[in-house]
Amino acid sequence: MEGQWFDLLYGRSREPLSKISADDFLALLVPKCREVVTSEGLEKALRAGRKLRVKLGIDATGAEIHLGHAVPLMILRLFQRAGHEVHFIIGDFTGKIGDPSGRTDRRREITDKEITANIKTYTKQISPILDLKKTKVHQNSKWLSRMRLAEFFEMISAVSFGEVSQREDFRARLKAGSPVSLREANYASLMGIDSVHLKADIEVGAIDQLLNFMQARSIMEAQGLQPEVVLAAPLIEGTAGDGRKMSKSFGNYIALSASVEDQFGLIMSIPDSILESYFVSFGDIRQDELDELRVFIEKNPLESKKQLGMLIVSLFYGEKAARDARSAFERKFSRKEFNDADAIDIRMKVLPAPLFDALMRALGDEYSRSQIRTLISQRAIRRINGGADEVLGDQADLVRAGDLIRVGKLHLFRFNE
């Protein structure tokens, strides 16, 4: 049981897909999609026997990409492995506007300096998922910033004001007294212009962008092009499993650049209810394997998390790192065997020190004061002393020199002066 799904999915992830049939490709692709527009168009494109242009765009609004962003990237990866032409668009132009999809207010406008800094990290972060040598990477300012006003007006003439004004997210904002700028109203049109420029056959993105994609299809059709097929991926829940999507704003995300230990540990912390969606998003699971996967998760939730953790880690760090991460987790948290190499060394000027002060020193860059108080009140702090762990549940409990303190499941600190 230990390697059942991990071994299957890791091995499958290494296989080329260029020789598989359209039906077999669809069996891997469809489970990853929340919606397809249109299914007939997708099947026709795949059976045409030609190399397809497949597009995915991400605005350069933040420096860190997380697993939520990676869900559509995994779809793009399938097409690349099948030999299709993959286009990754960094939205440096559209990023200054910000995607209004699902927003309750206007996004803060980011500066050119911030965008430039963000772009520098993107290709490195996606490189474990996509083969950059086979990926065409674009910045959409290359064509959008050079577009003449007359050309822009001609392009957007295919979109009616009624179509834009009837968007539910815009209507909700206007009803709440939050204005919608004309720049935001034209965001989807700019995505359509990207698709016209690339002559995209397929666009991949998240389900919350579906209205944008539909508008892009209208613009392509008005320009005499075949409207792109839309593959809308689900929004995976964040690690808290409280129904909210994964987002940096909610603090419930797993960064692509997170360490092996953090990636594995955070996967171990997610609730059982979202295991299936993570497996499907990050593993090459066929449509006819879903029932078997559900049964496995229901009967073996802990083992399922371990295999999912290995799958995620292997995607970014390789098979050995994945197996080592599991072994280290089981040593520390199943057998409760710790060694000095596991602990982060924290130096303080004065020890003994109150627990709250010690944790602020160790976690202050990552946790707020209220979050640290919550950890203490939830009895998530333990002193490891070779025997039974000692729970530290009071902010005034003393931390002494040499103490090994475990915080939750992910952090272990050694305190010294």
Residue pairs with C-beta under 8 A, 6 or more apart in sequence:
1 300
1 303
2 303
2 307
3 307
4 296
4 307
5 279
5 283
5 293
5 296
5 304
5 307
5 311
6 307
6 310
6 311
6 314
6 322
9 279
9 283
9 284
9 285
9 311
10 310
10 311
10 314
10 319
10 322
12 283
12 284
13 283
13 284
13 314
13 315
15 81
16 81
17 25
17 28
17 78
17 81
17 82
17 83
18 81
18 82
18 83
20 82
22 43
22 46
22 47
25 46
25 78
25 82
26 42
26 43
26 46
26 287
27 286
27 287
27 288
28 78
28 284
28 285
28 286
29 75
29 78
29 231
30 36
30 287
31 280
31 285
31 286
31 287
31 290
32 71
32 74
32 75
32 78
32 233
32 280
32 281
33 75
33 231
33 232
33 233
34 207
34 232
34 233
34 234
35 207
35 210
35 230
35 232
36 42
36 229
36 230
36 231
36 232
37 210
37 213
37 214
37 217
37 229
37 230
37 232
38 229
41 227
41 229
42 202
42 229
42 231
45 52
45 201
45 202
45 229
46 52
51 83
51 84
51 85
52 79
52 84
52 85
52 201
52 202
53 84
53 85
53 87
53 198
53 199
53 200
53 201
53 202
54 76
54 79
54 80
54 84
54 85
54 86
54 87
54 200
54 201
54 202
54 203
54 204
55 87
55 89
55 194
55 195
55 198
55 200
55 202
55 203
55 204
55 228
56 72
56 73
56 75
56 76
56 86
56 87
56 88
56 89
56 203
56 204
56 205
57 88
57 89
57 90
57 91
57 94
57 140
57 191
57 194
57 205
58 65
58 69
58 88
58 89
58 90
58 91
58 122
59 90
59 91
59 94
59 95
59 98
59 99
60 90
60 91
60 92
60 95
60 115
60 118
60 119
60 122
61 95
61 98
61 107
61 110
61 118
62 118
62 248
63 117
63 118
63 121
64 121
64 125
64 248
64 255
64 256
64 257
65 121
65 122
65 125
65 126
65 255
65 256
65 257
66 246
66 248
66 253
66 254
66 255
66 256
67 236
67 246
67 253
67 254
67 255
67 256
67 281
67 282
67 312
68 235
68 236
68 238
68 245
68 246
68 247
68 253
69 256
70 129
70 256
70 281
70 282
71 206
71 233
71 234
71 235
71 236
71 281
71 282
72 204
72 205
72 206
72 231
72 233
73 126
73 129
73 130
74 129
74 281
74 282
75 204
75 231
75 233
76 86
76 88
76 129
76 130
76 204
77 129
77 130
78 284
79 86
79 202
79 204
80 86
80 130
80 131
80 134
80 135
85 136
86 130
86 134
86 135
86 136
87 135
87 136
87 138
87 198
87 200
88 126
88 130
88 135
88 136
88 137
88 138
89 138
89 139
89 140
89 194
89 198
90 119
90 122
90 137
90 138
90 139
90 140
91 140
92 115
92 119
92 139
92 140
92 141
93 139
93 140
93 141
93 144
93 145
93 190
94 140
94 144
94 187
94 190
94 191
94 194
95 110
95 115
95 118
96 109
96 110
96 112
96 115
97 107
97 183
97 184
97 186
97 187
97 190
98 106
98 107
98 108
98 109
98 110
98 184
98 187
99 107
99 187
99 209
99 212
100 106
100 107
100 169
100 170
100 180
100 184
100 185
100 187
101 169
101 208
101 209
101 211
101 212
102 169
102 208
103 169
103 173
104 172
104 173
104 176
104 178
105 173
105 178
106 178
106 179
106 180
106 181
106 184
119 139
121 257
123 132
123 137
125 256
125 257
126 132
126 256
128 256
128 315
128 316
128 317
129 315
138 198
140 190
140 194
143 193
143 194
143 197
144 190
144 193
144 194
147 193
152 193
155 189
155 192
155 193
155 196
155 219
155 222
155 223
156 186
156 189
156 219
157 222
158 218
158 219
158 221
158 222
158 223
159 188
159 189
159 215
159 218
159 219
163 215
163 218
164 170
164 185
164 188
164 215
165 171
167 211
169 211
170 180
170 185
173 179
173 180
174 180
187 212
188 211
188 212
188 213
188 215
188 216
189 215
189 216
189 219
191 209
191 212
191 213
191 215
191 216
192 215
192 216
192 217
192 218
192 219
192 220
193 219
194 200
194 216
195 203
195 216
195 219
195 220
195 228
196 219
196 220
196 223
196 225
199 225
200 220
200 228
201 226
201 228
201 229
202 228
202 229
202 230
202 231
203 213
203 216
203 228
203 229
203 230
203 231
204 231
204 233
205 212
205 213
205 230
205 231
205 232
205 233
206 232
206 233
206 234
206 235
207 232
207 233
207 234
207 235
208 235
209 232
210 230
210 232
213 228
213 230
213 232
214 230
216 228
217 227
217 228
217 230
218 227
220 226
220 227
220 228
221 227
233 281
234 277
234 281
235 245
235 246
236 245
236 246
236 274
236 277
236 278
236 281
237 243
237 244
237 245
237 246
237 252
237 274
237 277
238 244
238 245
238 246
238 247
238 250
238 252
238 253
239 246
239 252
239 253
239 254
239 266
239 269
239 270
240 250
240 252
241 270
241 271
241 273
241 274
242 252
244 250
244 252
246 252
246 253
246 254
247 253
254 262
254 263
254 266
254 267
254 312
256 316
258 266
260 313
260 317
260 321
260 324
260 325
261 325
261 328
261 410
262 410
263 309
263 312
263 313
263 316
263 325
264 309
264 310
264 312
264 313
264 322
264 325
264 326
264 329
265 309
265 329
265 409
265 410
266 410
267 278
267 305
267 308
267 309
267 312
268 305
268 306
268 309
268 329
268 333
268 409
269 409
269 410
270 278
270 305
272 297
272 301
272 304
272 305
275 297
275 301
275 304
275 305
275 308
276 290
276 293
276 294
276 297
278 308
278 312
279 285
279 293
279 297
279 304
279 308
279 311
280 290
280 293
282 308
282 311
282 312
282 315
283 311
285 293
296 304
297 304
306 326
306 329
306 330
309 322
309 325
309 326
309 329
310 322
310 323
310 325
310 326
311 322
313 321
313 322
313 325
314 321
314 322
328 342
331 337
332 338
332 342
332 412
333 409
336 384
336 389
338 384
338 404
338 406
338 412
340 414
342 412
343 404
343 412
343 413
343 414
344 362
344 411
344 412
344 413
344 414
345 413
345 414
345 416
346 358
346 361
346 362
346 413
346 414
346 415
346 416
347 416
347 417
348 358
348 361
348 415
348 416
348 417
349 417
350 417
351 399
351 400
351 401
351 415
351 416
351 417
352 398
352 399
352 400
352 401
353 361
353 398
353 399
353 415
354 395
354 396
354 397
354 398
354 399
355 376
355 381
355 392
355 394
355 395
355 396
355 397
355 398
355 399
356 372
356 373
356 376
356 395
356 396
358 399
358 405
358 415
359 367
359 372
359 375
359 376
359 381
359 407
360 369
360 372
362 405
362 407
362 411
362 413
362 415
363 372
363 407
363 411
367 375
373 395
375 381
375 407
375 408
376 392
376 393
376 394
376 395
377 393
379 391
379 393
380 407
380 408
381 391
381 392
381 393
381 405
381 406
381 407
382 389
382 390
382 391
382 392
382 405
382 406
383 389
383 390
383 392
383 399
383 403
383 404
383 405
383 406
384 404
384 405
384 406
384 412
385 404
389 406
392 399
392 405
399 405
399 415
400 415
401 415
401 416
401 417
402 414
402 415
402 416
403 414
403 415
404 412
404 413
404 414
405 412
405 413
405 414
405 415
406 412
406 413
407 413
